[in-house]
Amino acid sequence: MISTKNLLRSAIIAAAVAPAVSMASGYKINEQSAAGMGTAHAGRAAMAEDASVVFYNPAAMTQLDKAQISGGFTYINGYGEFEGNGTDVAGNQITGANDSDPFNDGGNFLGEKFIPFFYYANPISDKLAVGLGVYTPFGTETNYDENFVGGGFADETSLISLELQPSIAYKINDQLSIGGGLDIIYMEGTLSKSVDSVPYNQAVNDNIGSGVVLGNPEYQGFEGFYEVTGDDWGVGWNIALHYQLSEKTNLGVTYRSEIDVDLEGDSTFRDNTFALYNNNGTAADPFDDTVTPVPVQPQASKVPLTTPESLTLSVTHQATDKLLLQAGATWTGWSSFQNFDVIATERATPNQADGLDISDISYGDGVTGLDAGYIGHIDERWVDVWAVAVGATYQLNDQIKLRAGYAYDESPVRDEFRTARVPSSDRQWLTFGAGYKVDQNLSFDLAAGYLFMYPMDLSEINKQNDNTPTDSKASVTGEYEIDVFGLALQANYQF
């Protein structure tokens, strides 16, 4: 059996959630151009092929001859599979290995997504250029099936962002240009998980005592559900250099700053109730364990999030009249993400007349082990990473370009800190693409890419604010396999 105090502790602490797997490392998105995707984005900060240069290197806008727009989308189709087992808050074994079990392996927790992008660049003089980018720099969406064996650690994660990037560039001389701009970002998140406060035990299902008992089929699987939603605006900046080393070789450097956001919204339990397990069993009737629905008011809360800074280095070399070689490396400062917290911003019902405050359990009363005002905490300890890419563009004829690329992207998630929210490991990209020039002003780009990761292990438990384990006996262990396919389409028009 398990005490009420421990059940409350495990249910509320474990209600924190974190970002999930995405196309690039962490929750970063690389899909800002079909032409770029064709070469695994290699060398893009050193070239000005179309208006998407606003994103890759705004300084290179000075290399464009005419005002132009580029727009399109990337289609992502991912498949994620988990195989494993777990324990509930009482330490009972749970598994999704067969259809008779109330739990499951979560199904395909990835899915389909369209990621749009749009750019405008205008060289208004020989030395000055301006531009605007509208795209998605960060985002992810995963959703496990109901009663996923690790549902007490992760259910749904949805992070959506939209960035406006006004930019300006100035050509200092024939070789060197400098540029930069603002990164104005809107982010919206919905993060949820199941809550196991009444551990199910099949052995007592035939020994029902008085009241609602532990073995009641109503409490097979997870009987509770927690969700936090929020949104916010943030502002950062970027700066870039473009240098023409020779007639055949170009260099590019782009830096992007961190952006701080507080995703402010509400933390809620399903139907605003929490199933409180009461251990009333006695020697005479060990199965007399009742469950009391306790009202829980929505709690105003925030999820602090700092997007990582990054530095991209690129080079292109015109090897022949037809063949352009491309290479690049990007450093991303994911070490800014050490912990993931859900923090109460105000008390919902100070006198508790209408029920239990989520945050009341964490206002220094010693129940959760968290600091005052904290609703949930996850230990992440991400690290800084590098991604490298090589690619080539071949001019087949006056109308058609062929592209290919390969990228290796380190994961910021260390094996010992991997969570069901971020089942991530180092990943590799193989991409192919083509460009078609309709006339002097109109062209199209198409690209396809396949991402694969090595199988990765998961072993997760709940932790307190000091990153030590809680009293909860809940855990999930197993192995992930993830594959992702991407298809991108882009149109370009010069004025």
N, C-alpha and C positions, 0 to 999 in steps of 0.2 A: 504494500500500500504506500501511498505518498501523501504528504501533508498538504493542507490548503495553502500554507505559506509558500511551499516549494512550487505548487502548481501556479500560483499567482506570479511568482518570480519568473518561472520559465516562460509563461505565456506572454507576459508584458515585455521582458527583456528581448525575447526572440521575435517580437513584432517589428524590429528594425529590418530594413531591406536594403539591397545595394544594386548597382548597375550590373548588367548582364553581358554576355558575349555579343560582339558586334563584328563588322567586317574588318576593321583595323584593330590595333591593340587597344585594350581597355574598352571604352565606349566611344572611341573616335571613329569617324566615318571618312573614307578616302574618296567616295564616289562623287566627285565634283566635275567630271568631264569624261565623255566617251573617248575622245582622242587621247586623253591621259591614261585612261584605263587600258587602252590597246597596248601600251608599252609599260604597264605596271607602274605608271606615273614616274618612270625614270627620266631624269633630266628636265622635267617640266619647268623648274624654276630658272632654267638657263635659256629658254626659247620662248618666242612669241608667235605661236602658230595661229591662235584665234583669241577671242575676247576672254576665254577662261584664264588668260594670263593675269587677270585681276586677282584671282585666288592664288595662283602658284607663285607669282612674283610681280607685284604692281609696278616695280621699276621698269620692267620690260615692256610696259605699254608704249614707251617712246619708240620702240622698234616697229610698231604698226604703221602702215601707210595711210589707212583710212579708218574712219569710225566704223564699228561693227558690233553686232550682237551675236551671242551664242546661247543656246538654250536646249534643254533636253531632260532626260531622266535616266536613272539606273534602276533596273529591276533585280531584286535580290530574292533568291529562293534557297533557304537553308534547311538542312536536316540535322537535328541533334538527337542523339539516343543515349539513354542512361540505363545501366544495369547495376543493381545493387540492393542493399538492405539497410535497415535502420533500427533504432529503438525509440520507443515513445518516452514521455516524461517520467514514467514509472520504471523504465528499463526493460519493458516487454519487447521482444523481438517483433519487428514488422517487416513484411516483404511484399513485393509486387510480382512474385514469381509465377503465380497461377491465377486463373480467373475466379476461384472461390475465395481468394483473399480480398478483404475490403480495400486494400491499397494497390497501387500500380506503379509502373516505372516512369510515368509521366508523359508517355507518348512522344511525338515530335514536338519539342518545346520551342523550336524555331518556326519559321513560316515565310510568307511572301511579303514583300514590301517594295513600294516605289519611292525613289528618292529624287526629287526634282532639283534643277539648278538653272540659273539665268545670269548672264553677264552682259555688260555694256562697256565698251572702251572707246575713247575718242582722243586721238592726238590732235589737239587744237592748235598746235604750232610745231615748228621743228624741234623745239626743246621741251614743251609742256604737254602732258597728257592727263586726262581724268578718266575715272571709271567707276562702276558700281557692280558689286556682286551680290546675288541673293541665292543662298544655298543652305545646306544642312551640314554643319561641321561635327555635330555629336548626336548620337541617338542609338537606341536599341529597343528591341521588343522581343520578349520571350514569354511563353505561357505554358506552364505544365498542366497536365490533365488534373481534374479534381481528385483528391485523395492520392496524389503523388506521394511515394514513400518518403520523399524528402520535403513534403509540403510544409512541415514545420519550420523550414529554413527558406523556402522560396516557392512562390506561386506565379504571379504575373509581375513583369517589369516592363514598363513602357516609358521611354524617355524620348521626347520629341524636341527638336530645336530648329530655329530659323535664324539665320544671320544676315544682316545688312552690312555690306562692307564698302563704304565710300572711300575712294582711293585717289591719289595724285602722284604723278611722277615727273621728274625733271632730268633732262640730259645735261650733265655737266660738261662733257666733251664727246668726241666721236666714239670713245671707248666705254665710258662710265656713265651709268644712269642710277639715280636714287629714287626710291618711292616708298610709299607707306599709306596708312589709313587707319580708320577705326574699325573695330569688330563689335558691332551692336547686336547682341544676341538675346533671343527670347527662348526660355526653356520651360517645358511642362512635363511633369512626371506623375505616373500612377504606379505605386509599388505596393504589393500585397503578399500575404502569406497565410497559410492555415495555422490554426491555434489548437493544440492538443492539451486541453485541461482536464479531460475525463478519459484516461487510458482504458481502452477496450480489452477485455480478457474473455476469450471464447469459452474458457473453462467454467466461468460462472454464469454462462448464459442460461443454463437450465436450473439455476438455483436462485431464482428471483425472490428477494425478501420484500419488505414494505417499501413503498415509494418508488422513485425512479432509480434503478440500480446500475451498478457498473457494467453488468453484462447485457444491458438492454441493447437490442440491435440499433436503436436510434444513435448510439454512440460508437458504432463501428466507423473507423476512419477518423477524420478530423471534424469535430462538431462546431468549432469556432473559426472565424475568419477575420483577419485584420487588414486594413487598407489605409494608406496615407497618400494624399494627393496634394499637389502644389505647383506653383509656377512663379517665375520671376524674370526680370530683365537684368542684363549685365553689360558692361562696356569694357573692352580691352583695346589693344592697339597692335599694329604690325609695322615693320620696317624692312626694306629690301634693297639689294644692290644687284645690278646687272652689269657684267664686264665682258667686253669683246676682246679676248686675249689675242686673237688673230682672225684672219678672214674665215677660217674654218672652225675655230674653237671659241665657245662662249661659256662663261661661268655665271652662276646665280646663287644668291644667298637670301633666305627669307627667315625672319624671326617673328614669332607670335607670342604675345604676353599671356599670362594667366588671366582668368576672369572669375571673379567671385560672385556667386549667386546664392540666394536663400529661397529654396522652393517652398513657399508658404501656402498652407492650406489646412486641411483637417485630417486628423487621425480618427478612425472609426472602427468599431466592431460590427459585424453583421447583425442587423436588426437592433443595434444599440444594446445588445445584451452579451453577457459573459457567463458561460456555464461554469459555475463554482461547484467543485466536487467536495463533498463533505464525508470525511472518513468516520462513519458511525458504526462500523462493524464491531461486533463483540465476539467472545468465545462461543456464545450460544448461537449467534447468527452472524457469521463473518461476512455475509453478503449484503448486509443492510447498509449500503453506501449510497446515499442520495445525492442528487444533483439539483442545485438551486439556480435558476436563471437570475442573474444580477444585472439591473440596468446600468449601462455605461454610456455616459454622454459623449457626443463628438468633442474632440479635444483639438483646439487650435494648435498647430505645430509648424515646425519648419525643418527642412532638410538642407543643411549647409553643403555646398558643393563648390570646389575650385577646379576649373578646367585647367589642363596642363599647359605650360609654356612649351614651345617647340622651336627647333632650328633645323632648316633644310638647306643642304648643300647640293648643287647640281652642276653637271658639265655635259656639253654636247660637242661632238666633233664630226664634221662633214668628211667622212672617209673617202668617198668618191662622189661623183656628180649625182648619183642616185641613192647612196646609202648614208644615212645619218645615224651615228652611234650615240647612245644616251646612257647616263648613269647618275645615281643620286643616293644620298643618305639623309635620314631624318632622325634627329634626337628628340625624344619626348619626355618631359619632366614629370612622369607619373608619381614621383615620390611625394608630391603635394597631397596625395590621397593616402593617408595612413589609417584613418578610421572613418566609419560611416555611422552617423548618428541621426536619430529622430528626437527633436527637442521641443518640449511644450513651450508655447509662447504666451499662454494665459490659462488660468484655471477655468474649467467649464462650469462647475457647480461648487463654489467654495464651502457651502454648508452641507453638501452631499445630500440635500433633501430629495433630489430627483434621482439619486443613484450614485454610482462610483465614478470618480474622475480617473481617466487613464493616468494622468500625471500625479494624482494623489499617492499612487503607489511608489513614486520615485522622488518625493519631496523630503529626502533625508530621514525616512522612517525605518531605514535598514532592511526593507523587504527585498528590493531589487538588487542592491549592491551598486547602483548607478548614482552618479552625482545628482544633486537636486535639479529637477526640471527635465531630466533625460527620460525619454520613453523607451528608447532602444539604442543598441550599440553593436557594431560589427567590427572586428579587428581585420583590417585589410593589409596594411604595410606594403603597398605597391612600390615598385622600384623604377628608376629611370631606364629607358630602353632605346635601342637603335633599330631602325629599319633600313635596309639597303635594297636597291633595285637596279637592274640593268635592262636595256631594251634597244630596239632598233626600228627605224622607219625607212622603208624602201619605196622610192618613187618608181612605180612600175611603168607608168606612162604619164601623159599630160593630165589625165583625169583621175587616176587611181593611185593611192598610197596603201602600202601594206605595213602592218605594225605587229610587233611581238615583244613580250617582256616577261621578266621573272623578278619576284620580290621575296625577301625573307624578312619577317616582322617578328621581333622578340615580344614576348608577353610580359607585362609588368607584374603578373601574378606569380608569386613563388609557390612551389608545390605544397609546402606545409601550410600555406594560408589560402589555398583555393577554396572557394565557396560554391554552393549550388547557384548563387546569383551570378557568379563569374566563372563558368567552367572553361577557362581559357588556358591555352599553352602556346608556344611558338607556332607561327603559321607560315605557310608558303603559298605564293600566288603564281599561277601560269596564266598569261593573258594573250589574246590575239585580237587584231582589229584591222579595220580598213577605212579609208577616207575616199569619198567620191566627189569630184568637182563638177557641178552641173554647168556653170558658166563662170565668168569673171567674178561674180558677186556671191553666188550661192553654192554651198557645199554641205555634205552630210558626213557624219562619222558613225561607225558602228563598232562595238567591241564586245568581247565575251571573256569571262575569266572564271577560273576554278580555284577555290581556296581549300586547302586541306591542312588538318592538324593531326599530330600524333595522338593516339589514345592517351587519356589522362586520368589519373586517380583522384578520388575525392574522399576526404575524411574530415567531417565537420562536426563541431559541438558548439553550444552557446557559451558566450563569454561575458564577463562583467566589464565594467568601465575601465578597470585596471588590466584588462586582457587575461585575467585568470578565469578558469572554468566556473560556471554557475553550479548550483546544486542539482540542476536538471540532469536527468539521465538520457535526454534525447540526443540522438546522433544520426548521421547518415554517412554511409560508406559505399563506394562503388567505382565504376569506370564510365567515362564519357567518350563518345566518338562524334565528331562534328565534320560536316562537309557543307560547303556553300558554293552556289553557282550564281554568277552575275551576268547581266546583259544590259548594255548601255547604248542609247541612241542620242545623237546630237545634231542640231542644224546650226549653220553659221551663215550670216549675211553681212556683206560689206556695203556701206552707203556711198 
